[in-house]
Amino acid sequence: MRNFKTLLFYGFLSLALSISNAGWAQESFDPDQLFLNARKLILDGKRDEGREILYKVLKKYPEYGDVLILMGRSFAWDGKYDSAAIYFERALVSSTTYEDAYIAYIDDLFWSENYEKADSVVQLGLEKIGPQSMDLKYRYSRLLYYKEDYKSALKIANEVFAKAPKTEGLLGYIETLRRKTRINAVGATYDYDYFYGELTPWNTYTVYGRTHTDFTGSLIARVTHSERFDGRGTQAELDAFPSLGKNKYGYFNVGYSQSSFFPKFRFGTSVFWNLPKAYELEAGYRLLQFSDITHIITASAGKYISNWWLNLRLNFIPGKDGSSTSANFQTRYYFNGPEDFFSLQLSTGVSPDEETRDFQSQLLNSYRARFGYQHLWTSRWMGFGFVGYSRDEISENQFRNNLNVSLGTEFRF
Protein backbone atom coordinates (compact mmCIF):
# COMPACT_ATOMS: atom_id res chain seq x y z
CA MET A 1 0.00 0.00 0.00
CA ARG A 2 2.83 2.32 0.90
CA ASN A 3 4.55 1.55 -2.38
CA PHE A 4 1.32 2.34 -4.27
CA LYS A 5 1.03 5.74 -2.52
CA THR A 6 4.66 6.49 -3.36
CA LEU A 7 4.11 5.62 -7.01
CA LEU A 8 0.94 7.73 -7.10
CA PHE A 9 2.81 10.70 -5.60
CA TYR A 10 5.60 10.53 -8.13
CA GLY A 11 3.08 10.09 -10.91
CA PHE A 12 1.26 13.31 -9.98
CA LEU A 13 4.57 15.10 -9.57
CA SER A 14 5.70 13.99 -13.02
CA LEU A 15 2.40 15.10 -14.55
CA ALA A 16 2.64 18.52 -12.87
CA LEU A 17 6.18 19.00 -14.11
CA SER A 18 5.13 18.02 -17.62
CA ILE A 19 2.30 20.55 -17.61
CA SER A 20 4.63 23.20 -16.20
CA ASN A 21 7.29 22.50 -18.82
CA ALA A 22 4.67 22.56 -21.58
CA GLY A 23 3.44 25.94 -20.34
CA TRP A 24 7.00 27.25 -20.15
CA ALA A 25 7.67 26.05 -23.70
CA GLN A 26 4.56 27.82 -24.94
CA GLU A 27 5.70 31.08 -23.36
CA SER A 28 9.22 30.83 -24.73
CA PHE A 29 9.37 32.76 -28.04
CA ASP A 30 11.37 35.37 -29.90
CA PRO A 31 9.35 38.62 -29.61
CA ASP A 32 11.29 40.32 -32.40
CA GLN A 33 10.53 37.53 -34.85
CA LEU A 34 6.86 37.55 -33.86
CA PHE A 35 6.79 41.31 -34.40
CA LEU A 36 8.14 40.86 -37.93
CA ASN A 37 5.61 38.10 -38.64
CA ALA A 38 2.75 40.28 -37.39
CA ARG A 39 3.98 43.27 -39.36
CA LYS A 40 3.95 41.28 -42.61
CA LEU A 41 0.42 40.02 -41.95
CA ILE A 42 -0.86 43.51 -41.11
CA LEU A 43 0.74 45.09 -44.19
CA ASP A 44 -0.77 42.30 -46.31
CA GLY A 45 -4.21 43.27 -45.01
CA LYS A 46 -4.56 40.41 -42.53
CA ARG A 47 -5.03 42.78 -39.61
CA ASP A 48 -6.86 40.44 -37.20
CA GLU A 49 -4.28 37.67 -37.60
CA GLY A 50 -1.45 40.11 -37.09
CA ARG A 51 -3.05 41.61 -34.00
CA GLU A 52 -3.46 38.16 -32.44
CA ILE A 53 0.31 37.73 -32.59
CA LEU A 54 0.87 41.23 -31.17
CA TYR A 55 -1.50 40.50 -28.27
CA LYS A 56 0.63 37.48 -27.42
CA VAL A 57 3.83 39.54 -27.41
CA LEU A 58 2.29 42.32 -25.31
CA LYS A 59 1.07 39.84 -22.73
CA LYS A 60 4.68 39.04 -21.88
CA TYR A 61 6.31 42.33 -22.97
CA PRO A 62 3.72 45.05 -22.24
CA GLU A 63 6.18 47.91 -22.84
CA TYR A 64 7.51 46.76 -26.24
CA GLY A 65 7.30 50.13 -28.04
CA ASP A 66 7.37 48.95 -31.65
CA VAL A 67 4.66 46.39 -30.94
CA LEU A 68 2.47 49.05 -29.29
CA ILE A 69 2.98 51.39 -32.26
CA LEU A 70 2.21 48.70 -34.84
CA MET A 71 -0.90 47.72 -32.92
CA GLY A 72 -2.02 51.35 -32.86
CA ARG A 73 -1.33 51.87 -36.55
CA SER A 74 -3.26 48.71 -37.45
CA PHE A 75 -6.34 50.11 -35.70
CA ALA A 76 -5.79 53.56 -37.24
CA TRP A 77 -5.62 52.06 -40.74
CA ASP A 78 -8.97 50.43 -40.02
CA GLY A 79 -10.42 53.80 -38.98
CA LYS A 80 -10.63 52.78 -35.30
CA TYR A 81 -8.88 55.90 -34.07
CA ASP A 82 -9.91 55.66 -30.41
CA SER A 83 -8.59 52.10 -30.14
CA ALA A 84 -5.38 53.19 -31.82
CA ALA A 85 -4.93 56.07 -29.37
CA ILE A 86 -4.91 53.64 -26.42
CA TYR A 87 -1.79 51.91 -27.73
CA PHE A 88 -0.06 55.13 -28.76
CA GLU A 89 -0.59 56.50 -25.25
CA ARG A 90 0.95 53.34 -23.80
CA ALA A 91 3.91 53.69 -26.17
CA LEU A 92 4.52 57.28 -25.02
CA VAL A 93 4.35 56.22 -21.38
CA SER A 94 6.85 53.38 -21.93
CA SER A 95 9.30 55.71 -23.72
CA THR A 96 8.81 59.48 -23.69
CA THR A 97 11.70 60.04 -26.14
CA TYR A 98 10.72 57.53 -28.85
CA GLU A 99 10.12 59.63 -31.97
CA ASP A 100 8.15 56.95 -33.87
CA ALA A 101 5.50 56.90 -31.15
CA TYR A 102 4.85 60.63 -31.48
CA ILE A 103 4.74 60.46 -35.28
CA ALA A 104 2.31 57.53 -35.32
CA TYR A 105 0.06 59.13 -32.69
CA ILE A 106 0.00 62.49 -34.50
CA ASP A 107 -0.90 60.80 -37.80
CA ASP A 108 -3.78 59.03 -36.05
CA LEU A 109 -5.02 62.33 -34.59
CA PHE A 110 -4.79 64.03 -38.00
CA TRP A 111 -6.86 61.28 -39.59
CA SER A 112 -9.50 61.61 -36.87
CA GLU A 113 -9.31 65.44 -37.20
CA ASN A 114 -8.58 65.78 -33.47
CA TYR A 115 -6.31 68.79 -33.98
CA GLU A 116 -6.49 70.02 -30.37
CA LYS A 117 -5.04 66.76 -29.04
CA ALA A 118 -2.57 66.65 -31.97
CA ASP A 119 -1.28 70.07 -30.92
CA SER A 120 -0.48 68.85 -27.40
CA VAL A 121 1.26 65.70 -28.70
CA VAL A 122 3.33 67.73 -31.20
CA GLN A 123 4.41 70.17 -28.50
CA LEU A 124 5.28 67.33 -26.12
CA GLY A 125 7.32 65.62 -28.83
CA LEU A 126 9.26 68.78 -29.68
CA GLU A 127 9.91 69.29 -25.95
CA LYS A 128 11.13 65.73 -25.28
CA ILE A 129 13.01 65.13 -28.54
CA GLY A 130 13.87 68.64 -29.67
CA PRO A 131 13.39 70.81 -32.76
CA GLN A 132 16.06 68.80 -34.62
CA SER A 133 13.35 66.23 -35.42
CA MET A 134 12.36 67.13 -38.98
CA ASP A 135 9.52 64.59 -39.00
CA LEU A 136 7.93 66.29 -35.98
CA LYS A 137 8.48 69.77 -37.43
CA TYR A 138 6.91 68.61 -40.69
CA ARG A 139 3.84 67.46 -38.79
CA TYR A 140 3.77 70.71 -36.85
CA SER A 141 3.62 72.50 -40.20
CA ARG A 142 0.78 70.20 -41.23
CA LEU A 143 -1.06 71.05 -38.01
CA LEU A 144 -0.77 74.76 -38.80
CA TYR A 145 -2.06 74.02 -42.31
CA TYR A 146 -5.15 72.33 -40.89
CA LYS A 147 -5.63 75.40 -38.70
CA GLU A 148 -5.37 77.55 -41.89
CA ASP A 149 -2.25 79.38 -40.66
CA TYR A 150 -0.65 78.95 -44.06
CA LYS A 151 2.16 81.49 -43.70
CA SER A 152 3.51 79.90 -40.51
CA ALA A 153 3.08 76.44 -42.03
CA LEU A 154 5.07 77.47 -45.12
CA LYS A 155 7.88 78.95 -43.03
CA ILE A 156 8.33 75.72 -41.08
CA ALA A 157 8.00 73.58 -44.23
CA ASN A 158 10.81 75.55 -45.87
CA GLU A 159 12.98 74.96 -42.77
CA VAL A 160 12.30 71.22 -43.08
CA PHE A 161 13.15 71.29 -46.79
CA ALA A 162 16.49 72.98 -46.06
CA LYS A 163 17.55 70.09 -43.79
CA ALA A 164 15.51 67.13 -45.04
CA PRO A 165 14.61 67.76 -48.70
CA LYS A 166 13.89 64.08 -49.35
CA THR A 167 10.94 64.01 -46.93
CA GLU A 168 8.17 62.20 -48.79
CA GLY A 169 5.46 64.51 -50.14
CA LEU A 170 7.18 67.67 -48.89
CA LEU A 171 7.59 69.41 -52.26
CA GLY A 172 3.97 68.89 -53.25
CA TYR A 173 2.86 70.12 -49.83
CA ILE A 174 4.99 73.28 -50.16
CA GLU A 175 3.50 73.93 -53.61
CA THR A 176 0.02 73.74 -52.04
CA LEU A 177 1.05 76.19 -49.32
CA ARG A 178 2.52 78.58 -51.87
CA ARG A 179 -0.78 78.64 -53.76
CA LYS A 180 -2.52 79.62 -50.53
CA THR A 181 0.01 82.25 -49.44
CA ARG A 182 0.83 84.00 -52.70
CA ILE A 183 -0.88 87.33 -52.23
CA ASN A 184 0.39 89.89 -54.75
CA ALA A 185 2.96 89.80 -57.53
CA VAL A 186 3.70 91.36 -60.90
CA GLY A 187 5.86 89.81 -63.58
CA ALA A 188 7.02 89.99 -67.17
CA THR A 189 8.37 87.52 -69.73
CA TYR A 190 9.96 87.83 -73.15
CA ASP A 191 10.11 85.09 -75.79
CA TYR A 192 12.29 85.21 -78.88
CA ASP A 193 11.67 82.62 -81.60
CA TYR A 194 14.17 82.23 -84.42
CA PHE A 195 13.31 80.11 -87.47
CA TYR A 196 15.83 78.52 -89.77
CA GLY A 197 14.40 79.60 -93.15
CA GLU A 198 12.43 82.46 -94.63
CA LEU A 199 10.12 83.03 -91.66
CA THR A 200 10.96 86.21 -89.73
CA PRO A 201 11.65 85.91 -85.97
CA TRP A 202 8.80 86.23 -83.49
CA ASN A 203 8.87 88.49 -80.44
CA THR A 204 6.39 87.88 -77.66
CA TYR A 205 5.97 90.05 -74.54
CA THR A 206 3.83 89.16 -71.54
CA VAL A 207 2.97 91.14 -68.39
CA TYR A 208 0.84 89.81 -65.57
CA GLY A 209 -0.41 90.56 -62.09
CA ARG A 210 -1.36 88.05 -59.44
CA THR A 211 -3.36 88.27 -56.24
CA HIS A 212 -5.34 85.93 -54.00
CA THR A 213 -8.96 85.82 -52.88
CA ASP A 214 -10.83 83.29 -50.74
CA PHE A 215 -13.22 82.53 -53.61
CA THR A 216 -10.81 82.24 -56.55
CA GLY A 217 -7.60 81.21 -54.83
CA SER A 218 -4.71 82.57 -56.92
CA LEU A 219 -6.08 85.01 -59.48
CA ILE A 220 -3.85 85.99 -62.42
CA ALA A 221 -4.55 88.64 -65.08
CA ARG A 222 -2.24 88.38 -68.09
CA VAL A 223 -1.73 90.34 -71.34
CA THR A 224 0.39 88.88 -74.14
CA HIS A 225 1.53 90.89 -77.15
CA SER A 226 3.26 89.13 -80.04
CA GLU A 227 4.85 90.04 -83.36
CA ARG A 228 4.73 87.09 -85.72
CA PHE A 229 3.90 86.29 -89.36
CA ASP A 230 4.71 89.95 -90.16
CA GLY A 231 1.77 91.03 -88.01
CA ARG A 232 0.94 92.00 -84.46
CA GLY A 233 -1.62 90.78 -81.99
CA THR A 234 -2.60 90.94 -78.34
CA GLN A 235 -4.36 88.46 -76.09
CA ALA A 236 -5.90 89.08 -72.64
CA GLU A 237 -6.44 86.24 -70.16
CA LEU A 238 -7.60 85.52 -66.65
CA ASP A 239 -6.60 82.45 -64.60
CA ALA A 240 -8.00 81.24 -61.28
CA PHE A 241 -6.96 78.36 -59.00
CA PRO A 242 -9.79 77.92 -56.46
CA SER A 243 -9.60 75.42 -53.62
CA LEU A 244 -12.10 72.57 -53.99
CA GLY A 245 -11.41 70.87 -50.68
CA LYS A 246 -8.55 69.70 -48.51
CA ASN A 247 -6.81 67.67 -51.24
CA LYS A 248 -8.27 69.13 -54.40
CA TYR A 249 -8.15 72.38 -56.34
CA GLY A 250 -9.35 73.70 -59.68
CA TYR A 251 -8.06 75.69 -62.64
CA PHE A 252 -10.09 78.07 -64.83
CA ASN A 253 -8.85 80.09 -67.80
CA VAL A 254 -10.61 82.50 -70.16
CA GLY A 255 -8.96 84.56 -72.87
CA TYR A 256 -9.86 86.84 -75.79
CA SER A 257 -7.97 88.20 -78.79
CA GLN A 258 -8.70 89.86 -82.12
CA SER A 259 -5.45 88.60 -83.62
CA SER A 260 -5.44 85.86 -86.25
CA PHE A 261 -2.64 83.87 -84.61
CA PHE A 262 -4.20 83.88 -81.13
CA PRO A 263 -7.54 82.18 -80.46
CA LYS A 264 -10.41 84.65 -80.64
CA PHE A 265 -11.71 82.97 -77.50
CA ARG A 266 -10.08 80.40 -75.26
CA PHE A 267 -11.41 78.54 -72.26
CA GLY A 268 -9.85 75.96 -70.00
CA THR A 269 -10.75 74.11 -66.83
CA SER A 270 -9.14 71.32 -64.81
CA VAL A 271 -9.47 69.57 -61.48
CA PHE A 272 -6.31 68.51 -59.62
CA TRP A 273 -6.22 65.83 -56.93
CA ASN A 274 -3.35 65.63 -54.40
CA LEU A 275 -3.08 61.93 -53.58
CA PRO A 276 -1.09 59.93 -51.00
CA LYS A 277 2.54 59.07 -51.76
CA ALA A 278 3.07 62.53 -53.34
CA TYR A 279 1.03 61.83 -56.49
CA GLU A 280 -1.07 64.42 -58.30
CA LEU A 281 -3.69 63.71 -60.97
CA GLU A 282 -5.48 66.15 -63.29
CA ALA A 283 -8.38 65.91 -65.69
CA GLY A 284 -9.45 68.88 -67.81
CA TYR A 285 -10.84 70.45 -70.96
CA ARG A 286 -9.62 73.22 -73.28
CA LEU A 287 -11.43 75.14 -76.02
CA LEU A 288 -9.69 77.22 -78.70
CA GLN A 289 -11.77 79.25 -81.16
CA PHE A 290 -10.11 80.28 -84.43
CA SER A 291 -12.23 80.11 -87.61
CA ASP A 292 -13.41 76.78 -86.18
CA ILE A 293 -13.63 75.60 -82.59
CA THR A 294 -11.12 73.07 -81.33
CA HIS A 295 -12.05 70.90 -78.36
CA ILE A 296 -9.22 69.37 -76.35
CA ILE A 297 -9.40 66.81 -73.55
CA THR A 298 -6.34 66.86 -71.32
CA ALA A 299 -5.06 64.80 -68.41
CA SER A 300 -1.82 64.64 -66.46
CA ALA A 301 -0.15 62.62 -63.75
CA GLY A 302 2.60 63.99 -61.51
CA LYS A 303 4.84 62.54 -58.84
CA TYR A 304 7.30 64.05 -56.35
CA ILE A 305 10.31 61.80 -55.69
CA SER A 306 12.83 63.26 -53.29
CA ASN A 307 14.08 66.48 -54.99
CA TRP A 308 12.47 65.55 -58.31
CA TRP A 309 9.09 66.38 -59.82
CA LEU A 310 7.90 64.29 -62.78
CA ASN A 311 4.82 65.07 -64.86
CA LEU A 312 3.29 63.54 -67.98
CA ARG A 313 0.47 65.34 -69.82
CA LEU A 314 -1.62 63.85 -72.62
CA ASN A 315 -3.97 65.83 -74.91
CA PHE A 316 -6.65 64.36 -77.14
CA ILE A 317 -8.18 66.46 -79.94
CA PRO A 318 -11.26 64.93 -81.61
CA GLY A 319 -11.99 66.03 -85.17
CA LYS A 320 -14.28 65.33 -88.11
CA ASP A 321 -11.36 64.30 -90.32
CA GLY A 322 -9.63 62.32 -87.61
CA SER A 323 -8.41 62.79 -84.10
CA SER A 324 -4.94 63.82 -82.97
CA THR A 325 -2.94 63.56 -79.77
CA SER A 326 -0.03 65.33 -78.15
CA ALA A 327 2.14 64.51 -75.15
CA ASN A 328 4.32 66.58 -72.86
CA PHE A 329 6.78 65.26 -70.29
CA GLN A 330 8.37 67.60 -67.74
CA THR A 331 10.78 67.06 -64.91
CA ARG A 332 12.27 69.43 -62.36
CA TYR A 333 15.13 69.03 -59.94
CA TYR A 334 14.84 71.32 -56.90
CA PHE A 335 17.93 72.78 -55.25
CA ASN A 336 17.62 75.10 -52.22
CA GLY A 337 13.83 75.28 -52.21
CA PRO A 338 10.71 74.89 -54.34
CA GLU A 339 11.51 78.15 -56.19
CA ASP A 340 14.99 77.03 -57.30
CA PHE A 341 14.96 74.31 -59.91
CA PHE A 342 16.31 72.99 -63.17
CA SER A 343 13.64 72.01 -65.70
CA LEU A 344 13.58 69.71 -68.73
CA GLN A 345 10.65 69.34 -71.11
CA LEU A 346 10.15 66.87 -73.96
CA SER A 347 7.00 67.01 -76.07
CA THR A 348 5.37 65.81 -79.23
CA GLY A 349 2.52 67.73 -80.83
CA VAL A 350 1.38 71.15 -79.57
CA SER A 351 -0.13 71.56 -76.10
CA PRO A 352 -3.01 74.06 -75.68
CA ASP A 353 -1.20 75.53 -72.65
CA GLU A 354 1.93 76.47 -74.64
CA GLU A 355 0.83 79.90 -75.75
CA THR A 356 4.04 80.79 -77.61
CA ARG A 357 3.54 77.87 -80.02
CA ASP A 358 1.89 78.05 -83.43
CA PHE A 359 -1.79 77.11 -83.30
CA GLN A 360 -2.65 78.67 -86.64
CA SER A 361 -0.70 76.31 -88.89
CA GLN A 362 -1.92 72.76 -89.29
CA LEU A 363 1.13 70.83 -88.12
CA LEU A 364 1.38 67.16 -89.04
CA ASN A 365 3.95 66.43 -86.36
CA SER A 366 5.94 68.48 -83.89
CA TYR A 367 8.81 67.56 -81.59
CA ARG A 368 10.28 69.80 -78.92
CA ALA A 369 12.95 69.83 -76.23
CA ARG A 370 13.27 72.65 -73.71
CA PHE A 371 15.38 73.19 -70.60
CA GLY A 372 15.94 76.05 -68.18
CA TYR A 373 16.52 77.28 -64.67
CA GLN A 374 14.46 79.31 -62.20
CA HIS A 375 15.93 81.00 -59.12
CA LEU A 376 14.56 83.05 -56.23
CA TRP A 377 17.15 85.83 -55.84
CA THR A 378 15.55 87.38 -52.74
CA SER A 379 12.31 86.86 -50.84
CA ARG A 380 10.67 89.22 -53.38
CA TRP A 381 12.53 88.77 -56.70
CA MET A 382 12.41 85.66 -58.87
CA GLY A 383 13.89 85.13 -62.34
CA PHE A 384 14.09 82.38 -64.94
CA GLY A 385 15.55 81.52 -68.33
CA PHE A 386 14.63 78.73 -70.78
CA VAL A 387 15.95 77.55 -74.13
CA GLY A 388 13.98 75.30 -76.44
CA TYR A 389 14.26 73.74 -79.87
CA SER A 390 11.37 72.38 -81.92
CA ARG A 391 11.02 70.70 -85.30
CA ASP A 392 7.57 71.14 -86.86
CA GLU A 393 6.29 69.22 -89.87
CA ILE A 394 4.28 71.67 -92.00
CA SER A 395 3.68 69.23 -94.85
CA GLU A 396 5.00 65.85 -95.91
CA ASN A 397 8.24 67.33 -97.26
CA GLN A 398 8.41 70.64 -95.42
CA PHE A 399 9.82 71.11 -91.91
CA ARG A 400 10.28 74.20 -89.77
CA ASN A 401 13.05 74.38 -87.19
CA ASN A 402 12.58 76.80 -84.32
CA LEU A 403 14.93 78.03 -81.57
CA ASN A 404 13.12 79.61 -78.61
CA VAL A 405 14.66 81.71 -75.81
CA SER A 406 12.45 82.73 -72.89
CA LEU A 407 13.38 85.14 -70.07
CA GLY A 408 11.26 86.37 -67.18
CA THR A 409 11.15 87.93 -63.75
CA GLU A 410 8.61 88.41 -60.97
CA PHE A 411 8.34 90.81 -58.02
CA ARG A 412 6.21 89.91 -54.98
CA PHE A 413 4.67 92.24 -52.48
N, C-alpha and C positions, 0 to 999 in steps of 0.2 A: 504493500500500500504506500509505504514511504517512497519507494522507488518510482511508483506511478505519479505521486505528487511532484517529485523532483523533475521527472520528464515533462509533466504538464507545465511546470514553472518555466523550464527552459524553452519549451515550445512557444509559450506566450511571449517570452522575452525575445526570441528569434523573430517572431511575427512583428512585434513592435519595432524592432530595429530595421526590419525590411521595409515597413511602411515609412519609417523616419528617413531611411536612405533614399527611398523612392521620391519622397517629398523634397528632400534636399537636391536630388538630381533634377527634379522639375524646376527648381528655383535657380539652378546654376545655368546661366546663359551669358552671352556676350552682348551687353546693351548697345554697344556701337554698331554691331552687325545687325541687330534687330531694328535699330533706327534706320539704317540704310535700306533694309528690306521694306519697312513701313513707308519710307519716303518714295521708293519706286512704285509701290502700290497706289499711294495717294496721287502721285503725279500721273499715273496711268488711269486715274478716274475711279479706282477702287477704294474710295474713301473709308467706308465702313470696315473693310478688312484691314486697312492700314491702321485705323484708330484702335482696333482690337489689340494689335501688337504694341502700340504706344501705351495703351492702358496697362499692359503687362509690365512694361519697362518702368512706368511711373509708380507702380505699386511697390517696387523695390527701390527705385531711385527717384523719389518725388521732386527733387530739385535739379533734375537733368534739364538744363536750359534749352538745348536744341530740340529735345523731345517736346517740351512745353510749347515752344514756338511753332514747331511743325503741327502740333495738335491744334493750336489756335488758328494757324493759317488754313488748315483743312476745313475748320468750321466757317471761317471767313469766306473761303471760296464757295462754300455752299450757301452763303447768305445768312448764316446763323451768327450774327455779329455779337450778340450778347454772350453766347457760349464761348466764342473765340476770346472775348475780353477776359473771361475768367482765367484762362491759361496764360494770356499775356501778362496779367497782373501777377500771377504766380511767378512767371519768369523774371519780372522786374524785382520782386521781393527776393528771389534766390540770388540775383546778381544785378546790383544797381548800376553797374558800369558796362553791361553787355549791350553793345550798340544794336545788334540784330533784334533784340527784344523791343527796343524803342521803335525801330523802323517798322517791324511787323505790326506792332500795336497801333502806330499812327496810320498805317495803310488801312487797317481795319476800321479805325474811327473816321477816316476820310470816306470810305465806302458806305458807312452808315450815316454819313453827314453829321456826325457828332463833333462839330468843330470846336465847341467850348472845351470838351474833354481833350481833344487833340492838342489844343493850345497848351494845356497844363502838362501833357506828356512831352511835347516838343521842348518846352522850357525846362522841364526836369532833365531831359536828355542832354540839352546843351549845358546845363549846370554840372551834371555828373561826368560827362565825357569831354565837353569843351567845344568851342566854336571851330576847332580844326576838323570836326566831322562834317565832310561835305554832303554826305547822305542826309544828315539831320538838317543842315542848312537848306538843302534843296527842298526838303519837306516843309520847312518853315516858310520858304518862299511860296510853296503850293498853298499853305494855309492862308497866307496873306492874299493870294489870288482868289481863293474861295470867299474871302471877306471883302473882295473887290477893291483892295488896296494895291492897285496894279503897279504904281510907281515904286513902292517899297519892295514889292515882289520882284520887279525887274532888277532893281539894284542888287538884291541878294543873289538872284540867278546869275547875273554877270560876275559876281564874286566867285560863285561856284564854277562857272565856266573857266575863269582864269586859272583855277587850281585843279579842276577835274573836268576837262573838256569832253572826255569820253563817257560821261554820265548818260545812260540810256534815256533818250527822249528829251534831253535838255535843249538842244537847238530848236526843235519844233516848239517846245514850250516857250522859249524866249521870243520866237517869231510871233506867237500868239500874244504875248505880253506887249510886244512892240506895236502890234496893231491896236491895242487898247490904250496905249500911252502916247502914241504920236498925236500931238495936238495941232501944231501949226508948222508949216514949212513951205518954202518956195524953192523952185529949182529950174534948171535949164539944161537942154541937151542939144548937141549939134551932130548931125550925121553927114558924112561926105561919101558919095558913091561914085567910084570911077569904073568906067566900062571899057574893056579892051575892044575897040572898034569905032564905029562912026557915031555912036550915041554920046551926047554931051554929058558931063558929070551932073549928078543931082546934089543939091544942097537942101538939107531939111533942118529946120529950127523948131524947137519945142520949148514952151514955158508952161509951168504949172504951179498951182497952189494947192496945199493940202491942209485940211483941218479935221476935227473929230466931233461927232455929235452922238448922243445916246441912241438916236433912231437909226442913223445911217452907218455908224462906225466910222472908219476912215472915209473921208469925202474928198475927192480929187477933181479939180477943174483943170482942163488941159487944152491948150491951143497949139496946133501944129501947122507951120507954114513950110511949103516945099516948092522948090524950083526943079522941075523935071519935064522931059519931053518938050523942051523949049517953051514951057508955059509955067504959070504959077497958080498955086491953090492953097487954100486954108481950110483946116478942119477943126471944129470945136467939139469937145467931149466932156463927159461927166462920169466918174467912177464912184461906186460906193461899195463898202465891205461890211454890211451889217452882221451883227451877231445873231445866230439862230439857235442858240442854246450853249450849254457848257462845252460841248465838243464839236460844234458845228458853226460854220459861218457862210455867208453868201457873197456873191459878186454880181454887180449890175453895171452895165455900160450902155450909154446912149451917145451918139455922135451925129453931127450934121456937117455937110460941106456942099458947096456949089461947084467944086472942081471936078473935072472929068476923071482924074486919076485917084481921087478919094471917093469912097462910097457917099452917095447923096445922103443916105441914112444908114446908120449902123446900130445894132442892138446886140447885147450879150448878157447872158446870165449863167451862173454856175452855183452849185452847192458843194462845199468842201467839208469832209468829215475827218477829224483828227482821231485816229484809232490807236489802240494799244500797240506797244512795241515800236512806237515812233513812225507809224505809217500814216499817210494822208491820201485820201481818195477824192476825186472830183468828177462830177458829171455836169455837162452844160450844153448850151445852145448859142449859136451866133447867127446873125442875119446881116448880110451886106447887100445894099441896094445900089446897083449901077443902072444900066438900061434894063436889066432883069434883076430879079431877087435871087440871091444865093443863100440857101439854108445850110448850116453846118452843125453837125453834132460832134461834140468834143468830150473827151474824157482823159483823165490823167491819174497816175499813181506815183506817189512819192515816198521816200524812205530816208530817215536820218540814221546814219551808221557812224558812230564816233564823230569825227570832225567833217564827215562827208554828208552831202545831200544829193540824192539821186532822184530824177524825175523823168518819166516817160509820158508824153502826150500823144494821143491819136485823134485825128480829125477825119470825119466821114462826110462827104459832100454828095448827096443824091442829085441826080440830074435826069432829064428826059432822054438824053443821048448816051447815058451811061454815068455811073457813079465814079468818084475819085476819092483817094485817101491821101493823107499826109501824116508824117510822124516827126516828132521832135524829142530828142533826148538831151537833157541838161544834167550837169553835175557841178557841184561847188565844193571846194575845200576851204574850210574856215580856219583862220589863223588866230588872232588875238580876241576875237569876238564875232558875233553874228553879222557885224557890219563890214568885216574885213575878210574878203574871200577871193579866191581864184575861180574862174568860171570857164567851162567848156561846153559848147553846144554843137550837136550834130543833127541835121535835119534833112528830110526829103519831102518835096512838095512845099507849099506855102501855107503857113499857119495864119489864121484870121487875126491873131493877136500880134503879129509882126507888122507893125504899121509902116515901116520903111520899105517893105517889099512891094513888088509890082503885082497889084491885083487886076490891073486893066488888061494886060496881055494874057492870052490863053496859053499858059505854059504846059507843055506835054510832060516834062519832068524837070525837077529842080533839086539840086544837092547843095548843101551849105555846111560850112564849118566856121565856128566863131569862138574866140576865146578873149578873156579880159580879166581885169582886176578892179575891185572896188575897195576903198579905204576910208575909214572915218578919221579925218585929220585931227579934229577936236570934238568936243561934245556937241558942237553946233554945225560944223562943216563936214560934208562928205563929198567925195569925188570918185569918178570911175572912168575907165577907158576900155574900149573893146575893138577888136579887129576881126573882120569876117571875110570869107571868100565864098562865092556861090557860082555855080555853073547851071544856067537855065537853058532848057531846050525849047526854043521858039517854034521850030518846025522839025521835020524829020532830019534835015541836013543843016540846020542853022542853030548855033549855040551862042549864048551871051555869057561872058565871064565878067564878074562884078567883084570889085574890092571895096569893102565898106569899113570906114573908120568912124567910131562913135565916141564922143566925149561928153561928160556931164558933171554937174555939181549941184549940191543942195544945201540950203541954209535952214536951220531949225530954230524956232523961237516959241 
